[in-house]
Amino acid sequence: MSAVDLFDRLRRAPDVEAPDLVAVDATDRLLLDEAADLLVTCRPGEVAVVDDNYGALTLGAAALHRNADVRVHQDLLVGELALARNAERTGLAGCYRQLPLGPELGDGARVVLVQAPKGLEALREIAEVVAASAAPDVTLLVGGRVKHMTHAMNDVLGASFTDVSATLARQKSRVLVARGPRPGSSSFPRRQEHADLGLTVCAHGAAFAGTKIDIGTRALLGSVDRMAPSAGTALDLGCGTGVLAAVLARSRPGLAVLAVDQSAAAVASATATAAVNGLGDRIRVTRDDAAASIPDGSVDLVVCNPPFHLGAAVVPTAADRLFAAAGRVLRPGGELWTVYNSALRHKPTLTRLVGPTHVVDRTPKFTVTVSTRR
């Protein structure tokens, strides 16, 4: 199978499909080209892939360079699901296995391909894992769009590898190449105490906002006392590090709290946050895409601080799947409390997908609303 044949058959589904959103980008192609001479020398199990968006890296290594037993970690569940669908579509099912971001992923790997994460801490955790467990001659290749790559990324990689260099740019993408691993212990999850909330937040590298509490979540926390006072079950939809779930569980001892997120780093972080605050038996954390594991009409209260980005792109409809999910899982009369960038004007969408929606608080930056399920 040629690269053209393979890439033309890949799709983003079940992620959002749109004319300006692609399943294979220039960075995927550059990573595979830069790694080509190394990939052909690898035996089964010696190639690892991290944060493959929709499967181009994993399936490219398998189809174009005959790599077998490719080990894969994707932080986002939607990426895992897209890879599985694309593997079936291209007849490559069984060429890879999914693993957590840990020692087994890097164990003995000689080539590791990475789509550069958005944050430096996510890159740091990846570098630490690879340096600690991969083969001594491992080559780590991290690709990204030039406009999103900084010299600080070289410094992060340099903390775990002796030799870091950059390739020439092509189609506005570039690859950082790291060799000479410096094995060490992991510095994750990180933790930070927030005395104003009486809460300790734990975070793995790819968790949104890290150990900080973002201002959108803080805006929503200001309304916790007004949220569905008679609720017996609450869902933190897109829970991140689990701050909203933890505050709800601590403030309402009789409330059953669920927390879901499609990010593996978020789920691990929220689990750690619940445990360190003595709430491990009060909060059930699950990796989930848009509340797919939650039965219809089973929840009294949903809290949500939704995304408005897909990768690096601002997409006004990025939150719609979560709003629709909230409408599905809420019981009639149940409430969705959400916060969003005021410029996005989500109120009509919330009214359509959930029910009557009222603005609770608005600033030039954020709007907090409550929607009541019809």
C-alpha atoms as a printed R data frame, in Angstrom:
    type eleno elety resid chain resno       x      y      z
1   ATOM     1    CA   MET     A     1   0.000  0.000  0.000
2   ATOM     2    CA   SER     A     2   1.393  3.427 -0.934
3   ATOM     3    CA   ALA     A     3   1.350  6.413  1.386
4   ATOM     4    CA   VAL     A     4  -1.195  8.138 -0.851
5   ATOM     5    CA   ASP     A     5  -3.523  5.116 -0.790
6   ATOM     6    CA   LEU     A     6  -3.197  4.772  2.994
7   ATOM     7    CA   PHE     A     7  -3.645  8.411  3.916
8   ATOM     8    CA   ASP     A     8  -6.571  8.945  1.545
9   ATOM     9    CA   ARG     A     9  -8.503  6.263  3.436
10  ATOM    10    CA   LEU     A    10  -8.055  7.703  6.929
11  ATOM    11    CA   ARG     A    11 -10.869  9.601  8.638
12  ATOM    12    CA   ARG     A    12 -11.246 11.654 11.842
13  ATOM    13    CA   ALA     A    13 -14.498  9.965 12.975
14  ATOM    14    CA   PRO     A    14 -15.780  9.763 15.643
15  ATOM    15    CA   ASP     A    15 -14.149 13.173 16.127
16  ATOM    16    CA   VAL     A    16 -15.584 16.261 14.476
17  ATOM    17    CA   GLU     A    17 -15.381 16.233 10.676
18  ATOM    18    CA   ALA     A    18 -15.203 19.548  8.802
19  ATOM    19    CA   PRO     A    19 -13.752 20.738  5.477
20  ATOM    20    CA   ASP     A    20 -10.829 22.494  7.190
21  ATOM    21    CA   LEU     A    21 -10.045 19.617  9.594
22  ATOM    22    CA   VAL     A    22  -7.866 16.746  8.340
23  ATOM    23    CA   ALA     A    23  -7.090 13.204  9.477
24  ATOM    24    CA   VAL     A    24  -3.487 13.329  8.215
25  ATOM    25    CA   ASP     A    25  -1.406 16.488  8.458
26  ATOM    26    CA   ALA     A    26   2.013 17.652  7.275
27  ATOM    27    CA   THR     A    27   3.560 16.751 10.623
28  ATOM    28    CA   ASP     A    28   2.457 13.116 10.310
29  ATOM    29    CA   ARG     A    29   4.081 12.918  6.882
30  ATOM    30    CA   LEU     A    30   7.301 14.618  8.003
31  ATOM    31    CA   LEU     A    31   7.683 12.396 11.072
32  ATOM    32    CA   LEU     A    32   7.339  9.240  8.997
33  ATOM    33    CA   ASP     A    33   9.782 10.520  6.389
34  ATOM    34    CA   GLU     A    34  12.394 11.580  8.950
35  ATOM    35    CA   ALA     A    35  12.106  8.248 10.753
36  ATOM    36    CA   ALA     A    36  12.012  6.063  7.617
37  ATOM    37    CA   ASP     A    37  15.621  4.842  7.717
38  ATOM    38    CA   LEU     A    38  15.277  3.956 11.400
39  ATOM    39    CA   LEU     A    39  11.890  2.278 11.087
40  ATOM    40    CA   VAL     A    40  13.077 -0.241  8.499
41  ATOM    41    CA   THR     A    41  15.696 -1.526 10.988
42  ATOM    42    CA   CYS     A    42  13.234 -2.126 13.832
43  ATOM    43    CA   ARG     A    43  12.041 -5.557 14.886
44  ATOM    44    CA   PRO     A    44   8.521 -6.234 16.202
45  ATOM    45    CA   GLY     A    45   7.831 -4.286 19.380
46  ATOM    46    CA   GLU     A    46  10.641 -1.761 18.887
47  ATOM    47    CA   VAL     A    47   8.459  1.120 17.651
48  ATOM    48    CA   ALA     A    48   6.310  3.250 19.947
49  ATOM    49    CA   VAL     A    49   3.930  6.070 19.026
50  ATOM    50    CA   VAL     A    50   2.572  8.768 21.331
51  ATOM    51    CA   ASP     A    51  -0.448 11.002 20.678
52  ATOM    52    CA   ASP     A    52  -1.109  9.806 17.147
53  ATOM    53    CA   ASN     A    53  -4.041 12.030 16.198
54  ATOM    54    CA   TYR     A    54  -6.077  9.616 14.068
55  ATOM    55    CA   GLY     A    55  -3.718  6.763 13.266
56  ATOM    56    CA   ALA     A    56  -1.472  8.085 10.491
57  ATOM    57    CA   LEU     A    57   1.752  7.452 12.433
58  ATOM    58    CA   THR     A    58   0.826  4.010 13.735
59  ATOM    59    CA   LEU     A    59  -0.655  2.737 10.487
60  ATOM    60    CA   GLY     A    60   2.036  4.454  8.436
61  ATOM    61    CA   ALA     A    61   4.780  2.660 10.384
62  ATOM    62    CA   ALA     A    62   2.951 -0.644  9.926
63  ATOM    63    CA   ALA     A    63   1.945 -0.320  6.268
64  ATOM    64    CA   LEU     A    64   4.867  1.620  4.821
65  ATOM    65    CA   HIS     A    65   7.747  0.163  6.848
66  ATOM    66    CA   ARG     A    66   6.378 -3.244  7.888
67  ATOM    67    CA   ASN     A    67   6.666 -2.524 11.608
68  ATOM    68    CA   ALA     A    68   4.755 -5.065 13.682
69  ATOM    69    CA   ASP     A    69   3.454 -4.855 17.253
70  ATOM    70    CA   VAL     A    70   3.615 -1.046 17.343
71  ATOM    71    CA   ARG     A    71   3.026  0.196 20.899
72  ATOM    72    CA   VAL     A    72   0.706  3.195 21.076
73  ATOM    73    CA   HIS     A    73  -0.405  5.688 23.701
74  ATOM    74    CA   GLN     A    74  -3.050  8.268 22.829
75  ATOM    75    CA   ASP     A    75  -4.147 10.629 25.548
76  ATOM    76    CA   LEU     A    76  -7.519 11.299 23.914
77  ATOM    77    CA   LEU     A    77 -10.033  8.475 23.692
78  ATOM    78    CA   VAL     A    78 -11.429  9.883 20.441
79  ATOM    79    CA   GLY     A    79  -7.972  9.315 18.922
80  ATOM    80    CA   GLU     A    80  -8.007  5.680 20.066
81  ATOM    81    CA   LEU     A    81 -11.441  5.158 18.545
82  ATOM    82    CA   ALA     A    82 -10.415  6.822 15.271
83  ATOM    83    CA   LEU     A    83  -7.252  4.697 15.071
84  ATOM    84    CA   ALA     A    84  -9.284  1.521 15.610
85  ATOM    85    CA   ARG     A    85 -11.747  2.470 12.866
86  ATOM    86    CA   ASN     A    86  -8.971  3.429 10.466
87  ATOM    87    CA   ALA     A    87  -7.101  0.184 11.175
88  ATOM    88    CA   GLU     A    88 -10.218 -1.792 10.274
89  ATOM    89    CA   ARG     A    89 -10.815  0.348  7.187
90  ATOM    90    CA   THR     A    90  -7.286 -0.227  5.891
91  ATOM    91    CA   GLY     A    91  -6.993 -3.904  6.824
92  ATOM    92    CA   LEU     A    92  -4.357 -3.188  9.491
93  ATOM    93    CA   ALA     A    93  -6.229 -4.230 12.622
94  ATOM    94    CA   GLY     A    94  -3.921 -6.122 14.970
95  ATOM    95    CA   CYS     A    95  -0.740 -4.291 13.976
96  ATOM    96    CA   TYR     A    96  -0.606 -2.302 17.220
97  ATOM    97    CA   ARG     A    97  -1.553 -2.378 20.912
98  ATOM    98    CA   GLN     A    98  -2.693  0.427 23.176
99  ATOM    99    CA   LEU     A    99  -0.787  1.045 26.419
100 ATOM   100    CA   PRO     A   100  -0.768  3.634 29.214
101 ATOM   101    CA   LEU     A   101   1.954  6.284 29.286
102 ATOM   102    CA   GLY     A   102   4.340  4.245 31.411
103 ATOM   103    CA   PRO     A   103   7.292  1.839 31.374
104 ATOM   104    CA   GLU     A   104   5.649 -0.825 29.210
105 ATOM   105    CA   LEU     A   105   5.106  1.693 26.417
106 ATOM   106    CA   GLY     A   106   8.795  2.495 26.090
107 ATOM   107    CA   ASP     A   107  10.307 -0.822 27.203
108 ATOM   108    CA   GLY     A   108  13.077 -1.613 24.719
109 ATOM   109    CA   ALA     A   109  11.774  0.806 22.086
110 ATOM   110    CA   ARG     A   110  14.343  2.002 19.540
111 ATOM   111    CA   VAL     A   111  12.141  4.521 17.695
112 ATOM   112    CA   VAL     A   112   9.460  6.670 19.323
113 ATOM   113    CA   LEU     A   113   7.273  8.955 17.191
114 ATOM   114    CA   VAL     A   114   5.403 11.770 18.954
115 ATOM   115    CA   GLN     A   115   2.929 14.360 17.760
116 ATOM   116    CA   ALA     A   116   4.021 17.305 19.907
117 ATOM   117    CA   PRO     A   117   1.560 17.959 22.731
118 ATOM   118    CA   LYS     A   118   0.258 21.462 23.365
119 ATOM   119    CA   GLY     A   119   1.969 21.863 26.744
120 ATOM   120    CA   LEU     A   120   5.566 21.581 27.924
121 ATOM   121    CA   GLU     A   121   4.612 19.471 30.928
122 ATOM   122    CA   ALA     A   122   2.988 16.882 28.678
123 ATOM   123    CA   LEU     A   123   6.206 16.743 26.640
124 ATOM   124    CA   ARG     A   124   8.248 16.473 29.827
125 ATOM   125    CA   GLU     A   125   6.284 13.441 31.039
126 ATOM   126    CA   ILE     A   126   6.641 11.723 27.649
127 ATOM   127    CA   ALA     A   127  10.392 12.387 27.605
128 ATOM   128    CA   GLU     A   128  10.806 11.073 31.156
129 ATOM   129    CA   VAL     A   129   8.911  7.865 30.369
130 ATOM   130    CA   VAL     A   130  10.887  7.189 27.169
131 ATOM   131    CA   ALA     A   131  14.277  7.995 28.719
132 ATOM   132    CA   ALA     A   132  13.596  5.723 31.688
133 ATOM   133    CA   SER     A   133  12.456  2.627 29.786
134 ATOM   134    CA   ALA     A   134  13.514  2.675 26.120
135 ATOM   135    CA   ALA     A   135  16.603  1.059 24.597
136 ATOM   136    CA   PRO     A   136  19.919  2.913 25.090
137 ATOM   137    CA   ASP     A   137  20.049  3.654 21.345
138 ATOM   138    CA   VAL     A   138  16.485  4.985 21.182
139 ATOM   139    CA   THR     A   139  15.669  7.901 18.895
140 ATOM   140    CA   LEU     A   140  12.763 10.083 19.984
141 ATOM   141    CA   LEU     A   141  11.213 12.186 17.207
142 ATOM   142    CA   VAL     A   142   8.766 14.932 18.198
143 ATOM   143    CA   GLY     A   143   6.940 16.665 15.355
144 ATOM   144    CA   GLY     A   144   4.783 19.767 15.312
145 ATOM   145    CA   ARG     A   145   3.781 22.892 13.463
146 ATOM   146    CA   VAL     A   146   6.605 25.414 13.451
147 ATOM   147    CA   LYS     A   147   4.388 28.178 14.876
148 ATOM   148    CA   HIS     A   148   3.678 26.058 17.954
149 ATOM   149    CA   MET     A   149   7.257 24.899 18.604
150 ATOM   150    CA   THR     A   150   9.559 26.831 20.946
151 ATOM   151    CA   HIS     A   151  13.145 26.639 22.180
152 ATOM   152    CA   ALA     A   152  11.728 25.636 25.561
153 ATOM   153    CA   MET     A   153  10.806 22.284 24.010
154 ATOM   154    CA   ASN     A   154  14.499 21.649 23.294
155 ATOM   155    CA   ASP     A   155  15.257 22.414 26.949
156 ATOM   156    CA   VAL     A   156  12.571 20.004 28.155
157 ATOM   157    CA   LEU     A   157  13.919 17.215 25.947
158 ATOM   158    CA   GLY     A   158  17.473 18.107 27.010
159 ATOM   159    CA   ALA     A   159  16.609 17.314 30.616
160 ATOM   160    CA   SER     A   160  16.032 13.665 29.627
161 ATOM   161    CA   PHE     A   161  18.368 13.253 26.605
162 ATOM   162    CA   THR     A   162  21.990 14.205 25.946
163 ATOM   163    CA   ASP     A   163  21.569 15.166 22.285
164 ATOM   164    CA   VAL     A   164  18.676 17.254 20.911
165 ATOM   165    CA   SER     A   165  18.564 18.667 17.385
166 ATOM   166    CA   ALA     A   166  15.989 19.990 14.939
167 ATOM   167    CA   THR     A   167  15.307 19.071 11.328
168 ATOM   168    CA   LEU     A   168  14.687 21.557  8.565
169 ATOM   169    CA   ALA     A   169  11.104 22.750  8.306
170 ATOM   170    CA   ARG     A   170   8.801 21.387  5.606
171 ATOM   171    CA   GLN     A   171   5.273 22.583  4.893
172 ATOM   172    CA   LYS     A   172   5.425 24.596  8.135
173 ATOM   173    CA   SER     A   173   6.248 21.517 10.247
174 ATOM   174    CA   ARG     A   174   9.476 20.541 11.997
175 ATOM   175    CA   VAL     A   175  10.808 17.564 13.966
176 ATOM   176    CA   LEU     A   176  12.943 17.605 17.100
177 ATOM   177    CA   VAL     A   177  15.249 14.579 17.366
178 ATOM   178    CA   ALA     A   178  16.475 13.402 20.780
179 ATOM   179    CA   ARG     A   179  19.079 10.706 21.474
180 ATOM   180    CA   GLY     A   180  21.135  9.539 24.449
181 ATOM   181    CA   PRO     A   181  18.521  8.914 27.148
182 ATOM   182    CA   ARG     A   182  19.196 10.038 30.724
183 ATOM   183    CA   PRO     A   183  17.099  7.570 32.770
184 ATOM   184    CA   GLY     A   184  15.518  8.990 35.900
185 ATOM   185    CA   SER     A   185  12.422  8.758 38.049
186 ATOM   186    CA   SER     A   186   9.159 10.349 36.928
187 ATOM   187    CA   SER     A   187   8.209 13.735 38.357
188 ATOM   188    CA   PHE     A   188   4.483 13.078 37.787
189 ATOM   189    CA   PRO     A   189   1.829 13.443 38.947
190 ATOM   190    CA   ARG     A   190   2.544 16.911 40.302
191 ATOM   191    CA   ARG     A   191   0.499 18.291 43.186
192 ATOM   192    CA   GLN     A   192  -0.368 21.752 44.486
193 ATOM   193    CA   GLU     A   193  -2.325 22.903 47.532
194 ATOM   194    CA   HIS     A   194  -4.966 25.606 47.076
195 ATOM   195    CA   ALA     A   195  -5.520 26.981 50.559
196 ATOM   196    CA   ASP     A   196  -8.462 29.176 49.496
197 ATOM   197    CA   LEU     A   197 -10.405 26.041 48.545
198 ATOM   198    CA   GLY     A   198  -8.855 23.658 51.061
199 ATOM   199    CA   LEU     A   199  -8.042 21.415 48.125
200 ATOM   200    CA   THR     A   200  -4.939 19.694 46.750
201 ATOM   201    CA   VAL     A   201  -4.889 19.299 42.964
202 ATOM   202    CA   CYS     A   202  -2.875 16.539 41.266
203 ATOM   203    CA   ALA     A   203  -1.952 16.635 37.587
204 ATOM   204    CA   HIS     A   204  -0.187 14.551 34.979
205 ATOM   205    CA   GLY     A   205   1.566 16.384 32.178
206 ATOM   206    CA   ALA     A   206  -1.253 16.526 29.623
207 ATOM   207    CA   ALA     A   207  -4.010 17.513 32.069
208 ATOM   208    CA   PHE     A   208  -5.613 20.853 31.213
209 ATOM   209    CA   ALA     A   209  -4.383 23.699 33.483
210 ATOM   210    CA   GLY     A   210  -2.022 21.357 35.328
211 ATOM   211    CA   THR     A   211  -2.157 21.780 39.098
212 ATOM   212    CA   LYS     A   212  -3.621 25.278 38.726
213 ATOM   213    CA   ILE     A   213  -7.336 26.012 38.763
214 ATOM   214    CA   ASP     A   214  -8.298 27.805 35.560
215 ATOM   215    CA   ILE     A   215 -10.434 30.917 35.800
216 ATOM   216    CA   GLY     A   216 -13.384 29.307 34.034
217 ATOM   217    CA   THR     A   217 -13.561 26.577 36.668
218 ATOM   218    CA   ARG     A   218 -13.260 29.216 39.401
219 ATOM   219    CA   ALA     A   219 -16.206 31.075 37.889
220 ATOM   220    CA   LEU     A   220 -18.295 27.894 38.005
221 ATOM   221    CA   LEU     A   221 -17.187 27.077 41.558
222 ATOM   222    CA   GLY     A   222 -18.805 30.328 42.677
223 ATOM   223    CA   SER     A   223 -22.226 28.814 41.929
224 ATOM   224    CA   VAL     A   224 -21.795 25.399 43.598
225 ATOM   225    CA   ASP     A   225 -24.122 26.274 46.494
226 ATOM   226    CA   ARG     A   226 -26.957 27.070 44.047
227 ATOM   227    CA   MET     A   227 -26.687 23.938 41.946
228 ATOM   228    CA   ALA     A   228 -29.689 21.539 42.055
229 ATOM   229    CA   PRO     A   229 -29.977 21.419 45.869
230 ATOM   230    CA   SER     A   230 -32.025 18.204 45.864
231 ATOM   231    CA   ALA     A   231 -29.715 16.314 43.464
232 ATOM   232    CA   GLY     A   232 -28.701 12.781 44.388
233 ATOM   233    CA   THR     A   233 -26.302 12.190 41.481
234 ATOM   234    CA   ALA     A   234 -23.864 14.622 39.851
235 ATOM   235    CA   LEU     A   235 -21.659 14.295 36.788
236 ATOM   236    CA   ASP     A   236 -18.498 16.321 36.167
237 ATOM   237    CA   LEU     A   237 -18.471 16.142 32.361
238 ATOM   238    CA   GLY     A   238 -14.976 16.699 30.986
239 ATOM   239    CA   CYS     A   239 -13.602 16.630 34.513
240 ATOM   240    CA   GLY     A   240  -9.961 17.572 33.888
241 ATOM   241    CA   THR     A   241  -8.079 17.250 37.175
242 ATOM   242    CA   GLY     A   242 -11.346 16.692 39.053
243 ATOM   243    CA   VAL     A   243 -11.646 20.033 40.846
244 ATOM   244    CA   LEU     A   244 -15.413 20.441 40.341
245 ATOM   245    CA   ALA     A   245 -16.068 16.813 41.269
246 ATOM   246    CA   ALA     A   246 -13.973 17.135 44.434
247 ATOM   247    CA   VAL     A   247 -15.688 20.343 45.582
248 ATOM   248    CA   LEU     A   248 -19.138 18.865 44.945
249 ATOM   249    CA   ALA     A   249 -18.323 15.636 46.786
250 ATOM   250    CA   ARG     A   250 -16.829 17.448 49.770
251 ATOM   251    CA   SER     A   251 -19.636 20.012 50.071
252 ATOM   252    CA   ARG     A   252 -22.481 17.454 49.739
253 ATOM   253    CA   PRO     A   253 -21.797 14.234 51.638
254 ATOM   254    CA   GLY     A   254 -24.969 12.579 50.295
255 ATOM   255    CA   LEU     A   255 -24.204 13.248 46.636
256 ATOM   256    CA   ALA     A   256 -22.995 10.431 44.365
257 ATOM   257    CA   VAL     A   257 -20.383 12.039 42.108
258 ATOM   258    CA   LEU     A   258 -19.238 10.759 38.720
259 ATOM   259    CA   ALA     A   259 -16.341 12.289 36.788
260 ATOM   260    CA   VAL     A   260 -15.612 11.501 33.143
261 ATOM   261    CA   ASP     A   261 -13.085 12.730 30.610
262 ATOM   262    CA   GLN     A   262 -11.723 11.388 27.321
263 ATOM   263    CA   SER     A   263  -8.147 12.310 28.335
264 ATOM   264    CA   ALA     A   264  -6.143  9.526 29.976
265 ATOM   265    CA   ALA     A   265  -4.054 12.170 31.763
266 ATOM   266    CA   ALA     A   266  -7.200 13.845 33.089
267 ATOM   267    CA   VAL     A   267  -8.620 10.565 34.387
268 ATOM   268    CA   ALA     A   268  -5.362  9.693 36.144
269 ATOM   269    CA   SER     A   269  -5.155 13.219 37.545
270 ATOM   270    CA   ALA     A   270  -8.759 13.312 38.780
271 ATOM   271    CA   THR     A   271  -8.312  9.905 40.405
272 ATOM   272    CA   ALA     A   272  -5.212 11.174 42.204
273 ATOM   273    CA   THR     A   273  -6.963 14.425 43.209
274 ATOM   274    CA   ALA     A   274  -9.870 12.493 44.706
275 ATOM   275    CA   ALA     A   275  -7.516 10.179 46.612
276 ATOM   276    CA   VAL     A   276  -5.229 12.871 48.052
277 ATOM   277    CA   ASN     A   277  -8.256 14.805 49.334
278 ATOM   278    CA   GLY     A   278  -9.771 11.727 51.017
279 ATOM   279    CA   LEU     A   279 -12.569 11.484 48.448
280 ATOM   280    CA   GLY     A   280 -11.498  8.331 46.633
281 ATOM   281    CA   ASP     A   281 -14.580  6.427 47.824
282 ATOM   282    CA   ARG     A   282 -16.935  9.300 46.936
283 ATOM   283    CA   ILE     A   283 -15.965  9.976 43.322
284 ATOM   284    CA   ARG     A   284 -16.053  7.444 40.479
285 ATOM   285    CA   VAL     A   285 -13.718  8.492 37.655
286 ATOM   286    CA   THR     A   286 -14.062  6.986 34.164
287 ATOM   287    CA   ARG     A   287 -12.413  7.555 30.801
288 ATOM   288    CA   ASP     A   288 -15.291  8.248 28.489
289 ATOM   289    CA   ASP     A   289 -16.162 10.016 25.256
290 ATOM   290    CA   ALA     A   290 -19.077 12.429 25.717
291 ATOM   291    CA   ALA     A   291 -20.628 10.454 28.615
292 ATOM   292    CA   ALA     A   292 -21.153  7.378 26.430
293 ATOM   293    CA   SER     A   293 -20.988  5.098 29.484
294 ATOM   294    CA   ILE     A   294 -23.679  7.022 31.405
295 ATOM   295    CA   PRO     A   295 -27.290  5.776 30.970
296 ATOM   296    CA   ASP     A   296 -29.938  8.113 29.577
297 ATOM   297    CA   GLY     A   297 -31.895 10.098 32.151
298 ATOM   298    CA   SER     A   298 -29.828  8.908 35.120
299 ATOM   299    CA   VAL     A   299 -28.230 12.122 36.464
300 ATOM   300    CA   ASP     A   300 -29.698 15.045 38.423
301 ATOM   301    CA   LEU     A   301 -26.864 17.534 37.970
302 ATOM   302    CA   VAL     A   302 -24.181 18.007 35.315
303 ATOM   303    CA   VAL     A   303 -21.321 20.493 35.659
304 ATOM   304    CA   CYS     A   304 -19.176 21.237 32.621
305 ATOM   305    CA   ASN     A   305 -16.312 23.546 31.697
306 ATOM   306    CA   PRO     A   306 -16.188 22.591 27.995
307 ATOM   307    CA   PRO     A   307 -13.362 23.075 25.492
308 ATOM   308    CA   PHE     A   308 -13.547 25.565 22.662
309 ATOM   309    CA   HIS     A   309 -10.467 24.267 20.819
310 ATOM   310    CA   LEU     A   310  -9.911 21.209 18.652
311 ATOM   311    CA   GLY     A   311  -6.152 20.857 18.737
312 ATOM   312    CA   ALA     A   312  -4.865 24.360 18.071
313 ATOM   313    CA   ALA     A   313  -7.965 25.492 16.168
314 ATOM   314    CA   VAL     A   314 -10.735 27.546 17.776
315 ATOM   315    CA   VAL     A   315 -13.953 25.738 16.886
316 ATOM   316    CA   PRO     A   316 -17.143 27.352 18.257
317 ATOM   317    CA   THR     A   317 -19.039 24.040 18.047
318 ATOM   318    CA   ALA     A   318 -16.393 22.036 19.960
319 ATOM   319    CA   ALA     A   319 -18.610 21.948 23.062
320 ATOM   320    CA   ASP     A   320 -21.805 20.852 21.294
321 ATOM   321    CA   ARG     A   321 -21.176 17.120 21.760
322 ATOM   322    CA   LEU     A   322 -20.847 17.646 25.520
323 ATOM   323    CA   PHE     A   323 -23.991 19.771 25.678
324 ATOM   324    CA   ALA     A   324 -25.904 17.086 23.770
325 ATOM   325    CA   ALA     A   325 -24.495 14.435 26.110
326 ATOM   326    CA   ALA     A   326 -25.652 16.425 29.133
327 ATOM   327    CA   GLY     A   327 -29.145 16.682 27.664
328 ATOM   328    CA   ARG     A   328 -29.210 12.925 27.158
329 ATOM   329    CA   VAL     A   329 -28.026 11.836 30.623
330 ATOM   330    CA   LEU     A   330 -30.034 14.367 32.665
331 ATOM   331    CA   ARG     A   331 -33.369 13.416 34.142
332 ATOM   332    CA   PRO     A   332 -36.301 15.709 33.300
333 ATOM   333    CA   GLY     A   333 -35.920 18.724 35.558
334 ATOM   334    CA   GLY     A   334 -32.208 18.078 36.031
335 ATOM   335    CA   GLU     A   335 -29.726 20.903 35.663
336 ATOM   336    CA   LEU     A   336 -26.663 21.533 33.514
337 ATOM   337    CA   TRP     A   337 -24.359 24.229 34.893
338 ATOM   338    CA   THR     A   338 -21.705 25.328 32.466
339 ATOM   339    CA   VAL     A   339 -19.150 28.078 31.931
340 ATOM   340    CA   TYR     A   340 -17.823 29.281 28.601
341 ATOM   341    CA   ASN     A   341 -16.021 32.120 26.890
342 ATOM   342    CA   SER     A   342 -18.573 34.940 26.631
343 ATOM   343    CA   ALA     A   343 -17.709 35.564 22.980
344 ATOM   344    CA   LEU     A   344 -19.034 32.106 22.021
345 ATOM   345    CA   ARG     A   345 -22.698 32.806 22.830
346 ATOM   346    CA   HIS     A   346 -23.665 29.207 23.560
347 ATOM   347    CA   LYS     A   347 -27.073 29.998 25.087
348 ATOM   348    CA   PRO     A   348 -29.212 29.195 21.991
349 ATOM   349    CA   THR     A   349 -27.392 25.885 21.534
350 ATOM   350    CA   LEU     A   350 -27.886 24.974 25.202
351 ATOM   351    CA   THR     A   351 -31.591 25.790 24.955
352 ATOM   352    CA   ARG     A   352 -31.925 23.578 21.878
353 ATOM   353    CA   LEU     A   353 -29.898 20.608 23.176
354 ATOM   354    CA   VAL     A   354 -30.843 20.651 26.882
355 ATOM   355    CA   GLY     A   355 -33.695 23.009 27.720
356 ATOM   356    CA   PRO     A   356 -34.524 26.518 28.997
357 ATOM   357    CA   THR     A   357 -31.246 28.277 29.756
358 ATOM   358    CA   HIS     A   358 -30.613 31.244 32.034
359 ATOM   359    CA   VAL     A   359 -27.493 33.347 32.501
360 ATOM   360    CA   VAL     A   360 -26.355 33.192 36.117
361 ATOM   361    CA   ASP     A   361 -23.234 35.334 35.809
362 ATOM   362    CA   ARG     A   362 -21.506 37.145 32.963
363 ATOM   363    CA   THR     A   363 -18.207 38.968 32.713
364 ATOM   364    CA   PRO     A   364 -16.394 40.171 29.589
365 ATOM   365    CA   LYS     A   365 -14.410 36.915 29.781
366 ATOM   366    CA   PHE     A   366 -16.818 34.187 30.974
367 ATOM   367    CA   THR     A   367 -20.517 33.369 31.122
368 ATOM   368    CA   VAL     A   368 -22.067 30.923 33.621
369 ATOM   369    CA   THR     A   369 -25.461 29.434 32.699
370 ATOM   370    CA   VAL     A   370 -27.917 26.900 34.072
371 ATOM   371    CA   SER     A   371 -30.019 24.804 31.679
372 ATOM   372    CA   THR     A   372 -33.018 22.776 32.906
373 ATOM   373    CA   ARG     A   373 -33.756 19.501 31.140
374 ATOM   374    CA   ARG     A   374 -37.171 19.508 29.512
